[in-house]
Amino acid sequence: MTELQAAVIDFQLQEKRRQRLGDALLAAMEAGVRQKDLVVETGYTREHIRRLVEAARKRRAEAASPDS
């Protein structure tokens, strides 16, 4: 495996982990966990959490769309 191939695989895995985190944050917020509590739990800023949650919502909407 070349360094380029390894870097591509690492990037793909990183994106999957980011998506998993966004999905978990969205689920927590839907369950009533406050954003400020998520900040304490994760160490992320409110803005970072907001971006991850919005991306998760977008993926969910795209998956539910009959056009996908």
Backbone as XML, in Angstrom:
<?xml version="1.0"?>
<chain id="A" units="angstrom">
  <residue number="1" name="MET">
    <atom name="N" x="0.862" y="-1.176" z="0.000"/>
    <atom name="CA" x="0.000" y="0.000" z="0.000"/>
    <atom name="C" x="0.905" y="1.234" z="0.000"/>
  </residue>
  <residue number="2" name="THR">
    <atom name="N" x="0.585" y="2.153" z="-0.888"/>
    <atom name="CA" x="1.370" y="3.384" z="-0.960"/>
    <atom name="C" x="0.919" y="4.363" z="0.117"/>
  </residue>
  <residue number="3" name="GLU">
    <atom name="N" x="1.727" y="5.376" z="0.342"/>
    <atom name="CA" x="1.364" y="6.411" z="1.305"/>
    <atom name="C" x="0.065" y="7.105" z="0.881"/>
  </residue>
  <residue number="4" name="LEU">
    <atom name="N" x="-0.116" y="7.302" z="-0.412"/>
    <atom name="CA" x="-1.342" y="7.932" z="-0.908"/>
    <atom name="C" x="-2.557" y="7.071" z="-0.604"/>
  </residue>
  <residue number="5" name="GLN">
    <atom name="N" x="-2.460" y="5.789" z="-0.851"/>
    <atom name="CA" x="-3.572" y="4.882" z="-0.560"/>
    <atom name="C" x="-3.895" y="4.877" z="0.928"/>
  </residue>
  <residue number="6" name="ALA">
    <atom name="N" x="-2.865" y="4.856" z="1.754"/>
    <atom name="CA" x="-3.074" y="4.873" z="3.201"/>
    <atom name="C" x="-3.733" y="6.178" z="3.638"/>
  </residue>
  <residue number="7" name="ALA">
    <atom name="N" x="-3.318" y="7.285" z="3.031"/>
    <atom name="CA" x="-3.901" y="8.586" z="3.372"/>
    <atom name="C" x="-5.365" y="8.652" z="2.962"/>
  </residue>
  <residue number="8" name="VAL">
    <atom name="N" x="-5.707" y="8.102" z="1.820"/>
    <atom name="CA" x="-7.097" y="8.090" z="1.354"/>
    <atom name="C" x="-7.960" y="7.259" z="2.297"/>
  </residue>
  <residue number="9" name="ILE">
    <atom name="N" x="-7.480" y="6.103" z="2.688"/>
    <atom name="CA" x="-8.224" y="5.241" z="3.612"/>
    <atom name="C" x="-8.408" y="5.935" z="4.951"/>
  </residue>
  <residue number="10" name="ASP">
    <atom name="N" x="-7.339" y="6.569" z="5.445"/>
    <atom name="CA" x="-7.427" y="7.291" z="6.717"/>
    <atom name="C" x="-8.458" y="8.410" z="6.638"/>
  </residue>
  <residue number="11" name="PHE">
    <atom name="N" x="-8.471" y="9.140" z="5.532"/>
    <atom name="CA" x="-9.436" y="10.227" z="5.355"/>
    <atom name="C" x="-10.860" y="9.691" z="5.337"/>
  </residue>
  <residue number="12" name="GLN">
    <atom name="N" x="-11.084" y="8.591" z="4.649"/>
    <atom name="CA" x="-12.419" y="8.004" z="4.582"/>
    <atom name="C" x="-12.888" y="7.549" z="5.952"/>
  </residue>
  <residue number="13" name="LEU">
    <atom name="N" x="-12.001" y="6.948" z="6.719"/>
    <atom name="CA" x="-12.365" y="6.503" z="8.063"/>
    <atom name="C" x="-12.646" y="7.700" z="8.969"/>
  </residue>
  <residue number="14" name="GLN">
    <atom name="N" x="-11.870" y="8.753" z="8.811"/>
    <atom name="CA" x="-12.087" y="9.959" z="9.613"/>
    <atom name="C" x="-13.472" y="10.543" z="9.319"/>
  </residue>
  <residue number="15" name="GLU">
    <atom name="N" x="-13.858" y="10.566" z="8.058"/>
    <atom name="CA" x="-15.173" y="11.095" z="7.695"/>
    <atom name="C" x="-16.292" y="10.236" z="8.295"/>
  </residue>
  <residue number="16" name="LYS">
    <atom name="N" x="-16.116" y="8.930" z="8.285"/>
    <atom name="CA" x="-17.124" y="8.041" z="8.884"/>
    <atom name="C" x="-17.245" y="8.293" z="10.383"/>
  </residue>
  <residue number="17" name="ARG">
    <atom name="N" x="-16.110" y="8.513" z="11.052"/>
    <atom name="CA" x="-16.143" y="8.808" z="12.490"/>
    <atom name="C" x="-16.831" y="10.141" z="12.749"/>
  </residue>
  <residue number="18" name="ARG">
    <atom name="N" x="-16.585" y="11.126" z="11.900"/>
    <atom name="CA" x="-17.231" y="12.433" z="12.044"/>
    <atom name="C" x="-18.744" y="12.300" z="11.870"/>
  </residue>
  <residue number="19" name="GLN">
    <atom name="N" x="-19.159" y="11.501" z="10.895"/>
    <atom name="CA" x="-20.590" y="11.287" z="10.675"/>
    <atom name="C" x="-21.215" y="10.573" z="11.870"/>
  </residue>
  <residue number="20" name="ARG">
    <atom name="N" x="-20.525" y="9.593" z="12.405"/>
    <atom name="CA" x="-21.039" y="8.868" z="13.579"/>
    <atom name="C" x="-21.199" y="9.815" z="14.765"/>
  </residue>
  <residue number="21" name="LEU">
    <atom name="N" x="-20.225" y="10.696" z="14.961"/>
    <atom name="CA" x="-20.298" y="11.668" z="16.044"/>
    <atom name="C" x="-21.479" y="12.612" z="15.831"/>
  </residue>
  <residue number="22" name="GLY">
    <atom name="N" x="-21.658" y="13.101" z="14.614"/>
    <atom name="CA" x="-22.791" y="13.981" z="14.323"/>
    <atom name="C" x="-24.121" y="13.295" z="14.584"/>
  </residue>
  <residue number="23" name="ASP">
    <atom name="N" x="-24.226" y="12.042" z="14.172"/>
    <atom name="CA" x="-25.460" y="11.282" z="14.412"/>
    <atom name="C" x="-25.726" y="11.119" z="15.907"/>
  </residue>
  <residue number="24" name="ALA">
    <atom name="N" x="-24.666" y="10.846" z="16.677"/>
    <atom name="CA" x="-24.823" y="10.679" z="18.120"/>
    <atom name="C" x="-25.200" y="11.997" z="18.791"/>
  </residue>
  <residue number="25" name="LEU">
    <atom name="N" x="-24.608" y="13.096" z="18.351"/>
    <atom name="CA" x="-24.957" y="14.407" z="18.903"/>
    <atom name="C" x="-26.409" y="14.759" z="18.588"/>
  </residue>
  <residue number="26" name="LEU">
    <atom name="N" x="-26.834" y="14.492" z="17.359"/>
    <atom name="CA" x="-28.212" y="14.759" z="16.968"/>
    <atom name="C" x="-29.173" y="13.931" z="17.819"/>
  </residue>
  <residue number="27" name="ALA">
    <atom name="N" x="-28.870" y="12.669" z="18.004"/>
    <atom name="CA" x="-29.727" y="11.808" z="18.825"/>
    <atom name="C" x="-29.795" y="12.320" z="20.263"/>
  </residue>
  <residue number="28" name="ALA">
    <atom name="N" x="-28.670" y="12.751" z="20.782"/>
    <atom name="CA" x="-28.653" y="13.280" z="22.147"/>
    <atom name="C" x="-29.512" y="14.539" z="22.253"/>
  </residue>
  <residue number="29" name="MET">
    <atom name="N" x="-29.392" y="15.424" z="21.282"/>
    <atom name="CA" x="-30.190" y="16.650" z="21.311"/>
    <atom name="C" x="-31.674" y="16.337" z="21.171"/>
  </residue>
  <residue number="30" name="GLU">
    <atom name="N" x="-32.005" y="15.383" z="20.331"/>
    <atom name="CA" x="-33.408" y="14.994" z="20.173"/>
    <atom name="C" x="-33.953" y="14.344" z="21.453"/>
  </residue>
  <residue number="31" name="ALA">
    <atom name="N" x="-33.062" y="13.754" z="22.230"/>
    <atom name="CA" x="-33.463" y="13.135" z="23.496"/>
    <atom name="C" x="-33.546" y="14.157" z="24.625"/>
  </residue>
  <residue number="32" name="GLY">
    <atom name="N" x="-33.224" y="15.412" z="24.314"/>
    <atom name="CA" x="-33.377" y="16.469" z="25.299"/>
    <atom name="C" x="-32.104" y="16.936" z="25.973"/>
  </residue>
  <residue number="33" name="VAL">
    <atom name="N" x="-30.955" y="16.416" z="25.552"/>
    <atom name="CA" x="-29.700" y="16.874" z="26.131"/>
    <atom name="C" x="-29.435" y="18.292" z="25.629"/>
  </residue>
  <residue number="34" name="ARG">
    <atom name="N" x="-29.100" y="19.176" z="26.536"/>
    <atom name="CA" x="-28.849" y="20.564" z="26.165"/>
    <atom name="C" x="-27.481" y="20.708" z="25.505"/>
  </residue>
  <residue number="35" name="GLN">
    <atom name="N" x="-27.405" y="21.655" z="24.592"/>
    <atom name="CA" x="-26.161" y="21.866" z="23.864"/>
    <atom name="C" x="-25.012" y="22.214" z="24.815"/>
  </residue>
  <residue number="36" name="LYS">
    <atom name="N" x="-25.299" y="22.992" z="25.846"/>
    <atom name="CA" x="-24.221" y="23.350" z="26.777"/>
    <atom name="C" x="-23.696" y="22.127" z="27.511"/>
  </residue>
  <residue number="37" name="ASP">
    <atom name="N" x="-24.551" y="21.132" z="27.743"/>
    <atom name="CA" x="-24.092" y="19.896" z="28.367"/>
    <atom name="C" x="-23.231" y="19.077" z="27.395"/>
  </residue>
  <residue number="38" name="LEU">
    <atom name="N" x="-23.568" y="19.147" z="26.114"/>
    <atom name="CA" x="-22.755" y="18.465" z="25.103"/>
    <atom name="C" x="-21.380" y="19.116" z="24.990"/>
  </residue>
  <residue number="39" name="VAL">
    <atom name="N" x="-21.322" y="20.432" z="25.165"/>
    <atom name="CA" x="-20.037" y="21.139" z="25.150"/>
    <atom name="C" x="-19.152" y="20.611" z="26.275"/>
  </residue>
  <residue number="40" name="VAL">
    <atom name="N" x="-19.731" y="20.484" z="27.458"/>
    <atom name="CA" x="-18.972" y="19.984" z="28.605"/>
    <atom name="C" x="-18.536" y="18.542" z="28.359"/>
  </residue>
  <residue number="41" name="GLU">
    <atom name="N" x="-19.435" y="17.729" z="27.842"/>
    <atom name="CA" x="-19.164" y="16.302" z="27.641"/>
    <atom name="C" x="-18.100" y="16.063" z="26.568"/>
  </residue>
  <residue number="42" name="THR">
    <atom name="N" x="-18.160" y="16.836" z="25.470"/>
    <atom name="CA" x="-17.272" y="16.575" z="24.335"/>
    <atom name="C" x="-16.036" y="17.458" z="24.299"/>
  </residue>
  <residue number="43" name="GLY">
    <atom name="N" x="-16.132" y="18.652" z="24.882"/>
    <atom name="CA" x="-15.038" y="19.606" z="24.768"/>
    <atom name="C" x="-15.086" y="20.409" z="23.479"/>
  </residue>
  <residue number="44" name="TYR">
    <atom name="N" x="-16.084" y="20.154" z="22.642"/>
    <atom name="CA" x="-16.250" y="20.916" z="21.400"/>
    <atom name="C" x="-16.963" y="22.228" z="21.688"/>
  </residue>
  <residue number="45" name="THR">
    <atom name="N" x="-16.777" y="23.200" z="20.798"/>
    <atom name="CA" x="-17.505" y="24.457" z="20.934"/>
    <atom name="C" x="-18.942" y="24.251" z="20.495"/>
  </residue>
  <residue number="46" name="ARG">
    <atom name="N" x="-19.806" y="25.182" z="20.883"/>
    <atom name="CA" x="-21.208" y="25.114" z="20.451"/>
    <atom name="C" x="-21.300" y="25.166" z="18.934"/>
  </residue>
  <residue number="47" name="GLU">
    <atom name="N" x="-20.446" y="25.969" z="18.316"/>
    <atom name="CA" x="-20.459" y="26.095" z="16.858"/>
    <atom name="C" x="-20.067" y="24.773" z="16.191"/>
  </residue>
  <residue number="48" name="HIS">
    <atom name="N" x="-19.069" y="24.107" z="16.720"/>
    <atom name="CA" x="-18.645" y="22.830" z="16.148"/>
    <atom name="C" x="-19.762" y="21.792" z="16.284"/>
  </residue>
  <residue number="49" name="ILE">
    <atom name="N" x="-20.390" y="21.757" z="17.439"/>
    <atom name="CA" x="-21.510" y="20.840" z="17.643"/>
    <atom name="C" x="-22.640" y="21.162" z="16.678"/>
  </residue>
  <residue number="50" name="ARG">
    <atom name="N" x="-22.937" y="22.443" z="16.513"/>
    <atom name="CA" x="-23.997" y="22.857" z="15.595"/>
    <atom name="C" x="-23.703" y="22.381" z="14.173"/>
  </residue>
  <residue number="51" name="ARG">
    <atom name="N" x="-22.467" y="22.534" z="13.733"/>
    <atom name="CA" x="-22.100" y="22.101" z="12.374"/>
    <atom name="C" x="-22.249" y="20.590" z="12.206"/>
  </residue>
  <residue number="52" name="LEU">
    <atom name="N" x="-21.789" y="19.836" z="13.189"/>
    <atom name="CA" x="-21.900" y="18.382" z="13.114"/>
    <atom name="C" x="-23.364" y="17.935" z="13.097"/>
  </residue>
  <residue number="53" name="VAL">
    <atom name="N" x="-24.194" y="18.578" z="13.920"/>
    <atom name="CA" x="-25.616" y="18.226" z="13.992"/>
    <atom name="C" x="-26.322" y="18.606" z="12.692"/>
  </residue>
  <residue number="54" name="GLU">
    <atom name="N" x="-26.008" y="19.764" z="12.154"/>
    <atom name="CA" x="-26.639" y="20.177" z="10.891"/>
    <atom name="C" x="-26.268" y="19.226" z="9.761"/>
  </residue>
  <residue number="55" name="ALA">
    <atom name="N" x="-25.022" y="18.778" z="9.722"/>
    <atom name="CA" x="-24.602" y="17.809" z="8.701"/>
    <atom name="C" x="-25.354" y="16.485" z="8.878"/>
  </residue>
  <residue number="56" name="ALA">
    <atom name="N" x="-25.551" y="16.075" z="10.124"/>
    <atom name="CA" x="-26.293" y="14.841" z="10.390"/>
    <atom name="C" x="-27.750" y="14.982" z="9.951"/>
  </residue>
  <residue number="57" name="ARG">
    <atom name="N" x="-28.345" y="16.138" z="10.225"/>
    <atom name="CA" x="-29.732" y="16.379" z="9.782"/>
    <atom name="C" x="-29.833" y="16.339" z="8.260"/>
  </residue>
  <residue number="58" name="LYS">
    <atom name="N" x="-28.857" y="16.931" z="7.596"/>
    <atom name="CA" x="-28.863" y="16.953" z="6.132"/>
    <atom name="C" x="-28.739" y="15.533" z="5.574"/>
  </residue>
  <residue number="59" name="ARG">
    <atom name="N" x="-27.833" y="14.738" z="6.151"/>
    <atom name="CA" x="-27.688" y="13.354" z="5.691"/>
    <atom name="C" x="-28.973" y="12.571" z="5.910"/>
  </residue>
  <residue number="60" name="ARG">
    <atom name="N" x="-29.614" y="12.791" z="7.056"/>
    <atom name="CA" x="-30.868" y="12.092" z="7.364"/>
    <atom name="C" x="-31.949" y="12.474" z="6.345"/>
  </residue>
  <residue number="61" name="ALA">
    <atom name="N" x="-32.045" y="13.754" z="6.046"/>
    <atom name="CA" x="-33.054" y="14.227" z="5.090"/>
    <atom name="C" x="-32.786" y="13.659" z="3.695"/>
  </residue>
  <residue number="62" name="GLU">
    <atom name="N" x="-31.529" y="13.607" z="3.302"/>
    <atom name="CA" x="-31.172" y="13.057" z="1.992"/>
    <atom name="C" x="-31.479" y="11.567" z="1.926"/>
  </residue>
  <residue number="63" name="ALA">
    <atom name="N" x="-31.245" y="10.868" z="3.023"/>
    <atom name="CA" x="-31.510" y="9.415" z="3.050"/>
    <atom name="C" x="-33.019" y="9.144" z="2.986"/>
  </residue>
  <residue number="64" name="ALA">
    <atom name="N" x="-33.821" y="10.064" z="3.541"/>
    <atom name="CA" x="-35.266" y="9.876" z="3.556"/>
    <atom name="C" x="-35.913" y="10.331" z="2.261"/>
  </residue>
  <residue number="65" name="SER">
    <atom name="N" x="-35.182" y="11.097" z="1.487"/>
    <atom name="CA" x="-35.739" y="11.633" z="0.237"/>
    <atom name="C" x="-35.902" y="10.518" z="-0.795"/>
  </residue>
  <residue number="66" name="PRO">
    <atom name="N" x="-37.051" y="10.464" z="-1.460"/>
    <atom name="CA" x="-37.263" y="9.422" z="-2.478"/>
    <atom name="C" x="-36.397" y="9.640" z="-3.705"/>
  </residue>
  <residue number="67" name="ASP">
    <atom name="N" x="-35.815" y="10.836" z="-3.848"/>
    <atom name="CA" x="-34.962" y="11.130" z="-5.004"/>
    <atom name="C" x="-33.555" y="10.582" z="-4.867"/>
  </residue>
  <residue number="68" name="SER">
    <atom name="N" x="-33.173" y="10.095" z="-3.637"/>
    <atom name="CA" x="-31.788" y="9.641" z="-3.450"/>
    <atom name="C" x="-31.540" y="8.305" z="-4.047"/>
  </residue>
</chain>
